[in-house]
Amino acid sequence: MTVPPVSGAPPAYPAPPKSSTGPIIAIVLVAVLAAVLVCGGIMVALLLPAVQAAREAARRAQCSNNLKQIGLAMLNYHDTYLCFPPAVITDADGKPMRSWRVAILPFIEQAPLYEQYDFAEPWDGPNNRALEGMFPPAYRCPSDPLTAPLRTSYVMIVGEGTIGGDPNEAVTMASITDGTSYTILAVEVAASGIHWMEPRDLTVEEAVTFITNPAASEFTQVHPGGVNVLMADGSVRFLSSSIDPQMLRSLLTRNDGQAISGDF
């Protein structure tokens, strides 16, 4: 006896073929990921210089603000003592005792540090060395790599005819006959190697070489294209490295009689 097929039973169908899209999807995903990485790398390459430029602009602005603070301190010192501080103060034997950076401490909100300074001993005496770690923030440019600690980024110009003058020379505002807006009071230097308390600065010729031909100087520029300088009127200018050396010499002295007009 033959049993008839059960009514309604599903007919037999062949098994569906295996999908071949898996490898294709994997290849597409890898390609998309590679494209994302490439695009990301390009974006980083494009944006990084802009980010670095923005950071340098902020550091340069902070450097300018430091010099403005120093300039205000210098002018307040002049109002108090009727002269600018000598760049270098020596004892009777000519031994360097202290720097202008110490002299203006009360005028940059560092009066407690100034009061602890021992004026009877040189700047590197044991009592004063104990204070060196109290480094005033205004004395460092944020772009300065400071290859050695406690080194300043700002120096005066010293020598005959400058505001820094010769040792113990006190220069008055009236003696700046070239005009306060055309006479440089201080400049920024990077990797100076000058301890912030040390009575050491730059001569006119050292400054001319440093600013116009930094490759030939022991000092370094950190802002692209030039340096920040503090004028005797308290203003801050950015001085291009392409400035004429003779014009720069005139700006670094206070009474050479050389007329400077316009921008520089």
C-alpha positions as YAML, in Angstrom:
chain: A
units: angstrom
residues:
- id: 1
  name: MET
  ca: [0.00, 0.00, 0.00]
- id: 2
  name: THR
  ca: [1.43, 3.37, -1.06]
- id: 3
  name: VAL
  ca: [1.10, 6.26, 1.36]
- id: 4
  name: PRO
  ca: [0.17, 9.43, -0.45]
- id: 5
  name: PRO
  ca: [2.22, 12.57, 0.26]
- id: 6
  name: VAL
  ca: [1.01, 14.69, 3.13]
- id: 7
  name: SER
  ca: [-1.07, 17.48, 1.80]
- id: 8
  name: GLY
  ca: [0.46, 20.95, 2.33]
- id: 9
  name: ALA
  ca: [4.04, 19.74, 2.88]
- id: 10
  name: PRO
  ca: [6.57, 22.25, 1.50]
- id: 11
  name: PRO
  ca: [8.25, 21.17, -1.69]
- id: 12
  name: ALA
  ca: [11.94, 20.50, -1.66]
- id: 13
  name: TYR
  ca: [14.07, 23.47, -2.92]
- id: 14
  name: PRO
  ca: [17.78, 23.57, -3.64]
- id: 15
  name: ALA
  ca: [20.00, 25.25, -0.99]
- id: 16
  name: PRO
  ca: [20.66, 28.97, -1.73]
- id: 17
  name: PRO
  ca: [24.14, 29.78, -2.97]
- id: 18
  name: LYS
  ca: [26.65, 31.17, -0.44]
- id: 19
  name: SER
  ca: [26.96, 34.96, -0.49]
- id: 20
  name: SER
  ca: [30.17, 36.36, -2.05]
- id: 21
  name: THR
  ca: [29.71, 39.97, -0.80]
- id: 22
  name: GLY
  ca: [31.66, 39.51, 2.47]
- id: 23
  name: PRO
  ca: [35.14, 40.03, 0.99]
- id: 24
  name: ILE
  ca: [33.87, 42.99, -1.03]
- id: 25
  name: ILE
  ca: [32.51, 44.70, 2.10]
- id: 26
  name: ALA
  ca: [35.81, 44.13, 3.88]
- id: 27
  name: ILE
  ca: [37.73, 45.66, 0.99]
- id: 28
  name: VAL
  ca: [35.40, 48.66, 0.94]
- id: 29
  name: LEU
  ca: [35.79, 49.17, 4.69]
- id: 30
  name: VAL
  ca: [39.57, 49.02, 4.43]
- id: 31
  name: ALA
  ca: [39.50, 51.53, 1.57]
- id: 32
  name: VAL
  ca: [37.23, 53.89, 3.51]
- id: 33
  name: LEU
  ca: [39.42, 53.61, 6.60]
- id: 34
  name: ALA
  ca: [42.54, 54.32, 4.53]
- id: 35
  name: ALA
  ca: [40.84, 57.35, 2.97]
- id: 36
  name: VAL
  ca: [39.87, 58.66, 6.41]
- id: 37
  name: LEU
  ca: [43.43, 58.25, 7.66]
- id: 38
  name: VAL
  ca: [44.86, 59.99, 4.60]
- id: 39
  name: CYS
  ca: [42.38, 62.85, 4.89]
- id: 40
  name: GLY
  ca: [43.08, 63.11, 8.61]
- id: 41
  name: GLY
  ca: [46.80, 63.28, 7.95]
- id: 42
  name: ILE
  ca: [46.29, 65.99, 5.35]
- id: 43
  name: MET
  ca: [44.11, 67.98, 7.75]
- id: 44
  name: VAL
  ca: [46.73, 67.73, 10.49]
- id: 45
  name: ALA
  ca: [49.45, 68.77, 8.06]
- id: 46
  name: LEU
  ca: [47.37, 71.76, 7.01]
- id: 47
  name: LEU
  ca: [46.27, 72.81, 10.49]
- id: 48
  name: LEU
  ca: [49.50, 72.23, 12.43]
- id: 49
  name: PRO
  ca: [51.35, 75.25, 11.00]
- id: 50
  name: ALA
  ca: [48.34, 77.44, 11.76]
- id: 51
  name: VAL
  ca: [48.17, 76.13, 15.34]
- id: 52
  name: GLN
  ca: [51.91, 76.65, 15.79]
- id: 53
  name: ALA
  ca: [51.65, 80.16, 14.35]
- id: 54
  name: ALA
  ca: [48.81, 81.00, 16.74]
- id: 55
  name: ARG
  ca: [50.81, 79.73, 19.70]
- id: 56
  name: GLU
  ca: [53.87, 81.74, 18.63]
- id: 57
  name: ALA
  ca: [51.72, 84.85, 18.23]
- id: 58
  name: ALA
  ca: [50.46, 84.38, 21.79]
- id: 59
  name: ARG
  ca: [54.02, 83.91, 23.10]
- id: 60
  name: ARG
  ca: [55.23, 86.97, 21.22]
- id: 61
  name: ALA
  ca: [52.35, 89.00, 22.70]
- id: 62
  name: GLN
  ca: [53.28, 87.81, 26.21]
- id: 63
  name: CYS
  ca: [56.91, 88.76, 25.54]
- id: 64
  name: SER
  ca: [55.71, 92.23, 24.52]
- id: 65
  name: ASN
  ca: [53.65, 92.48, 27.71]
- id: 66
  name: ASN
  ca: [56.71, 91.55, 29.78]
- id: 67
  name: LEU
  ca: [58.68, 94.37, 28.18]
- id: 68
  name: LYS
  ca: [55.79, 96.78, 28.76]
- id: 69
  name: GLN
  ca: [55.84, 95.84, 32.44]
- id: 70
  name: ILE
  ca: [59.60, 96.40, 32.55]
- id: 71
  name: GLY
  ca: [59.16, 99.72, 30.74]
- id: 72
  name: LEU
  ca: [56.54, 100.89, 33.23]
- id: 73
  name: ALA
  ca: [58.86, 99.89, 36.07]
- id: 74
  name: MET
  ca: [61.70, 101.86, 34.49]
- id: 75
  name: LEU
  ca: [59.53, 104.96, 34.16]
- id: 76
  name: ASN
  ca: [58.29, 104.64, 37.74]
- id: 77
  name: TYR
  ca: [61.90, 104.25, 38.90]
- id: 78
  name: HIS
  ca: [62.73, 107.45, 37.00]
- id: 79
  name: ASP
  ca: [59.80, 109.27, 38.61]
- id: 80
  name: THR
  ca: [61.04, 108.17, 42.04]
- id: 81
  name: TYR
  ca: [64.79, 108.73, 41.67]
- id: 82
  name: LEU
  ca: [64.82, 111.24, 38.76]
- id: 83
  name: CYS
  ca: [66.98, 108.94, 36.63]
- id: 84
  name: PHE
  ca: [66.97, 105.51, 35.06]
- id: 85
  name: PRO
  ca: [68.74, 102.76, 37.01]
- id: 86
  name: PRO
  ca: [72.34, 102.18, 35.95]
- id: 87
  name: ALA
  ca: [72.58, 98.92, 34.05]
- id: 88
  name: VAL
  ca: [75.55, 97.93, 36.22]
- id: 89
  name: ILE
  ca: [76.34, 99.10, 39.74]
- id: 90
  name: THR
  ca: [79.88, 98.47, 40.99]
- id: 91
  name: ASP
  ca: [81.70, 98.96, 44.29]
- id: 92
  name: ALA
  ca: [84.64, 101.32, 44.83]
- id: 93
  name: ASP
  ca: [86.99, 98.74, 43.36]
- id: 94
  name: GLY
  ca: [84.92, 98.29, 40.21]
- id: 95
  name: LYS
  ca: [83.49, 94.91, 41.20]
- id: 96
  name: PRO
  ca: [79.97, 94.41, 39.75]
- id: 97
  name: MET
  ca: [77.51, 94.35, 42.62]
- id: 98
  name: ARG
  ca: [74.01, 94.35, 41.16]
- id: 99
  name: SER
  ca: [71.96, 94.77, 38.01]
- id: 100
  name: TRP
  ca: [69.14, 97.05, 36.98]
- id: 101
  name: ARG
  ca: [66.94, 93.95, 37.10]
- id: 102
  name: VAL
  ca: [67.40, 93.99, 40.87]
- id: 103
  name: ALA
  ca: [66.98, 97.76, 41.12]
- id: 104
  name: ILE
  ca: [63.48, 97.73, 39.61]
- id: 105
  name: LEU
  ca: [62.14, 94.78, 41.61]
- id: 106
  name: PRO
  ca: [59.90, 96.99, 43.81]
- id: 107
  name: PHE
  ca: [58.30, 98.36, 40.65]
- id: 108
  name: ILE
  ca: [57.34, 94.94, 39.21]
- id: 109
  name: GLU
  ca: [55.52, 93.82, 42.37]
- id: 110
  name: GLN
  ca: [58.62, 92.12, 43.80]
- id: 111
  name: ALA
  ca: [59.24, 94.37, 46.83]
- id: 112
  name: PRO
  ca: [59.58, 91.43, 49.30]
- id: 113
  name: LEU
  ca: [62.32, 89.93, 47.13]
- id: 114
  name: TYR
  ca: [64.08, 93.31, 46.88]
- id: 115
  name: GLU
  ca: [64.00, 93.72, 50.65]
- id: 116
  name: GLN
  ca: [65.79, 90.38, 51.10]
- id: 117
  name: TYR
  ca: [68.61, 91.32, 48.73]
- id: 118
  name: ASP
  ca: [71.93, 91.92, 50.49]
- id: 119
  name: PHE
  ca: [73.37, 95.11, 48.98]
- id: 120
  name: ALA
  ca: [76.58, 94.73, 50.96]
- id: 121
  name: GLU
  ca: [77.64, 91.71, 48.92]
- id: 122
  name: PRO
  ca: [77.91, 91.12, 45.15]
- id: 123
  name: TRP
  ca: [75.07, 89.66, 43.15]
- id: 124
  name: ASP
  ca: [76.54, 86.16, 43.37]
- id: 125
  name: GLY
  ca: [77.31, 86.30, 47.10]
- id: 126
  name: PRO
  ca: [75.94, 83.50, 49.30]
- id: 127
  name: ASN
  ca: [73.00, 85.48, 50.68]
- id: 128
  name: ASN
  ca: [71.90, 86.69, 47.26]
- id: 129
  name: ARG
  ca: [72.40, 83.30, 45.63]
- id: 130
  name: ALA
  ca: [69.87, 81.95, 48.11]
- id: 131
  name: LEU
  ca: [67.27, 84.22, 46.46]
- id: 132
  name: GLU
  ca: [67.94, 83.27, 42.84]
- id: 133
  name: GLY
  ca: [65.14, 80.71, 42.70]
- id: 134
  name: MET
  ca: [62.58, 83.51, 43.20]
- id: 135
  name: PHE
  ca: [62.80, 84.25, 39.48]
- id: 136
  name: PRO
  ca: [60.47, 87.12, 38.46]
- id: 137
  name: PRO
  ca: [58.16, 85.83, 35.68]
- id: 138
  name: ALA
  ca: [58.43, 89.15, 33.83]
- id: 139
  name: TYR
  ca: [62.10, 88.45, 33.09]
- id: 140
  name: ARG
  ca: [61.44, 85.48, 30.80]
- id: 141
  name: CYS
  ca: [60.04, 85.39, 27.28]
- id: 142
  name: PRO
  ca: [57.77, 82.31, 26.93]
- id: 143
  name: SER
  ca: [59.44, 81.48, 23.59]
- id: 144
  name: ASP
  ca: [62.88, 81.40, 25.19]
- id: 145
  name: PRO
  ca: [64.01, 77.76, 25.41]
- id: 146
  name: LEU
  ca: [66.09, 78.63, 28.50]
- id: 147
  name: THR
  ca: [68.80, 76.07, 27.98]
- id: 148
  name: ALA
  ca: [70.02, 77.01, 31.47]
- id: 149
  name: PRO
  ca: [67.74, 77.87, 34.41]
- id: 150
  name: LEU
  ca: [67.40, 81.34, 35.96]
- id: 151
  name: ARG
  ca: [68.57, 83.10, 32.79]
- id: 152
  name: THR
  ca: [66.91, 86.34, 31.74]
- id: 153
  name: SER
  ca: [65.42, 87.07, 28.33]
- id: 154
  name: TYR
  ca: [65.80, 90.86, 28.61]
- id: 155
  name: VAL
  ca: [68.89, 93.07, 28.65]
- id: 156
  name: MET
  ca: [69.68, 96.77, 28.51]
- id: 157
  name: ILE
  ca: [72.07, 98.38, 26.05]
- id: 158
  name: VAL
  ca: [75.23, 99.62, 27.75]
- id: 159
  name: GLY
  ca: [78.20, 101.80, 26.92]
- id: 160
  name: GLU
  ca: [78.84, 105.42, 26.08]
- id: 161
  name: GLY
  ca: [75.79, 107.25, 24.79]
- id: 162
  name: THR
  ca: [73.27, 104.57, 25.79]
- id: 163
  name: ILE
  ca: [70.58, 104.66, 28.45]
- id: 164
  name: GLY
  ca: [72.30, 101.82, 30.29]
- id: 165
  name: GLY
  ca: [75.42, 103.94, 30.25]
- id: 166
  name: ASP
  ca: [78.74, 103.06, 31.79]
- id: 167
  name: PRO
  ca: [78.90, 101.44, 35.28]
- id: 168
  name: ASN
  ca: [77.21, 103.59, 37.94]
- id: 169
  name: GLU
  ca: [76.09, 106.15, 35.34]
- id: 170
  name: ALA
  ca: [72.60, 107.48, 36.03]
- id: 171
  name: VAL
  ca: [70.90, 108.68, 32.84]
- id: 172
  name: THR
  ca: [68.03, 111.15, 32.99]
- id: 173
  name: MET
  ca: [65.09, 111.55, 30.66]
- id: 174
  name: ALA
  ca: [66.36, 114.99, 29.67]
- id: 175
  name: SER
  ca: [69.60, 113.50, 28.39]
- id: 176
  name: ILE
  ca: [67.75, 111.45, 25.76]
- id: 177
  name: THR
  ca: [68.03, 114.18, 23.17]
- id: 178
  name: ASP
  ca: [67.29, 111.86, 20.25]
- id: 179
  name: GLY
  ca: [63.76, 111.42, 21.61]
- id: 180
  name: THR
  ca: [62.36, 108.72, 23.89]
- id: 181
  name: SER
  ca: [60.30, 107.13, 21.11]
- id: 182
  name: TYR
  ca: [63.45, 106.78, 18.98]
- id: 183
  name: THR
  ca: [65.78, 105.38, 21.64]
- id: 184
  name: ILE
  ca: [65.92, 101.71, 22.61]
- id: 185
  name: LEU
  ca: [66.05, 100.99, 26.33]
- id: 186
  name: ALA
  ca: [66.11, 97.18, 26.36]
- id: 187
  name: VAL
  ca: [65.89, 94.22, 23.99]
- id: 188
  name: GLU
  ca: [64.89, 90.58, 24.25]
- id: 189
  name: VAL
  ca: [67.46, 87.84, 23.75]
- id: 190
  name: ALA
  ca: [66.98, 84.09, 23.84]
- id: 191
  name: ALA
  ca: [69.38, 81.60, 25.39]
- id: 192
  name: SER
  ca: [71.31, 84.59, 26.73]
- id: 193
  name: GLY
  ca: [73.22, 82.68, 29.38]
- id: 194
  name: ILE
  ca: [72.85, 85.77, 31.59]
- id: 195
  name: HIS
  ca: [71.69, 85.08, 35.14]
- id: 196
  name: TRP
  ca: [68.75, 87.32, 35.99]
- id: 197
  name: MET
  ca: [70.64, 88.93, 38.89]
- id: 198
  name: GLU
  ca: [73.92, 89.25, 36.98]
- id: 199
  name: PRO
  ca: [75.00, 92.81, 36.06]
- id: 200
  name: ARG
  ca: [75.64, 91.97, 32.44]
- id: 201
  name: ASP
  ca: [73.98, 93.31, 29.29]
- id: 202
  name: LEU
  ca: [74.72, 94.04, 25.62]
- id: 203
  name: THR
  ca: [76.91, 96.71, 24.06]
- id: 204
  name: VAL
  ca: [75.71, 98.57, 20.99]
- id: 205
  name: GLU
  ca: [77.78, 96.44, 18.62]
- id: 206
  name: GLU
  ca: [76.71, 93.19, 20.29]
- id: 207
  name: ALA
  ca: [73.08, 94.24, 19.85]
- id: 208
  name: VAL
  ca: [73.59, 95.26, 16.21]
- id: 209
  name: THR
  ca: [75.13, 91.88, 15.40]
- id: 210
  name: PHE
  ca: [72.50, 89.96, 17.34]
- id: 211
  name: ILE
  ca: [69.56, 91.73, 15.69]
- id: 212
  name: THR
  ca: [70.80, 92.06, 12.10]
- id: 213
  name: ASN
  ca: [72.97, 88.95, 11.82]
- id: 214
  name: PRO
  ca: [71.91, 86.44, 14.49]
- id: 215
  name: ALA
  ca: [73.91, 83.64, 12.88]
- id: 216
  name: ALA
  ca: [77.09, 85.51, 13.85]
- id: 217
  name: SER
  ca: [75.98, 86.14, 17.44]
- id: 218
  name: GLU
  ca: [76.20, 84.06, 20.59]
- id: 219
  name: PHE
  ca: [72.60, 85.03, 21.28]
- id: 220
  name: THR
  ca: [69.47, 83.66, 19.64]
- id: 221
  name: GLN
  ca: [66.25, 85.03, 18.16]
- id: 222
  name: VAL
  ca: [63.08, 83.04, 18.84]
- id: 223
  name: HIS
  ca: [60.41, 85.16, 17.13]
- id: 224
  name: PRO
  ca: [60.42, 84.76, 13.33]
- id: 225
  name: GLY
  ca: [61.85, 87.78, 11.57]
- id: 226
  name: GLY
  ca: [63.10, 89.90, 14.45]
- id: 227
  name: VAL
  ca: [62.96, 90.82, 18.13]
- id: 228
  name: ASN
  ca: [60.84, 92.82, 20.55]
- id: 229
  name: VAL
  ca: [62.48, 96.00, 21.82]
- id: 230
  name: LEU
  ca: [61.52, 98.39, 24.62]
- id: 231
  name: MET
  ca: [61.70, 102.09, 23.80]
- id: 232
  name: ALA
  ca: [62.52, 104.80, 26.36]
- id: 233
  name: ASP
  ca: [58.93, 106.06, 26.29]
- id: 234
  name: GLY
  ca: [57.71, 102.66, 27.52]
- id: 235
  name: SER
  ca: [56.35, 101.47, 24.18]
- id: 236
  name: VAL
  ca: [57.31, 98.12, 22.66]
- id: 237
  name: ARG
  ca: [58.21, 97.66, 19.01]
- id: 238
  name: PHE
  ca: [58.94, 94.57, 16.92]
- id: 239
  name: LEU
  ca: [62.22, 95.24, 15.15]
- id: 240
  name: SER
  ca: [62.86, 93.42, 11.88]
- id: 241
  name: SER
  ca: [66.19, 91.70, 11.38]
- id: 242
  name: SER
  ca: [66.39, 93.47, 8.03]
- id: 243
  name: ILE
  ca: [66.74, 96.90, 9.66]
- id: 244
  name: ASP
  ca: [69.66, 98.98, 8.42]
- id: 245
  name: PRO
  ca: [72.57, 98.49, 10.88]
- id: 246
  name: GLN
  ca: [73.40, 102.20, 10.94]
- id: 247
  name: MET
  ca: [69.82, 103.13, 11.73]
- id: 248
  name: LEU
  ca: [69.86, 100.52, 14.47]
- id: 249
  name: ARG
  ca: [73.00, 102.06, 15.98]
- id: 250
  name: SER
  ca: [71.19, 105.40, 16.12]
- id: 251
  name: LEU
  ca: [68.20, 103.79, 17.84]
- id: 252
  name: LEU
  ca: [70.48, 102.16, 20.42]
- id: 253
  name: THR
  ca: [72.04, 105.48, 21.47]
- id: 254
  name: ARG
  ca: [70.32, 108.44, 23.08]
- id: 255
  name: ASN
  ca: [72.25, 111.47, 21.87]
- id: 256
  name: ASP
  ca: [74.01, 110.87, 18.58]
- id: 257
  name: GLY
  ca: [71.99, 113.57, 16.82]
- id: 258
  name: GLN
  ca: [70.94, 111.34, 13.94]
- id: 259
  name: ALA
  ca: [67.39, 112.16, 12.94]
- id: 260
  name: ILE
  ca: [65.07, 109.19, 12.42]
- id: 261
  name: SER
  ca: [61.70, 109.81, 10.84]
- id: 262
  name: GLY
  ca: [58.83, 107.54, 10.00]
- id: 263
  name: ASP
  ca: [58.59, 103.87, 10.81]
- id: 264
  name: PHE
  ca: [61.45, 101.47, 11.41]
...
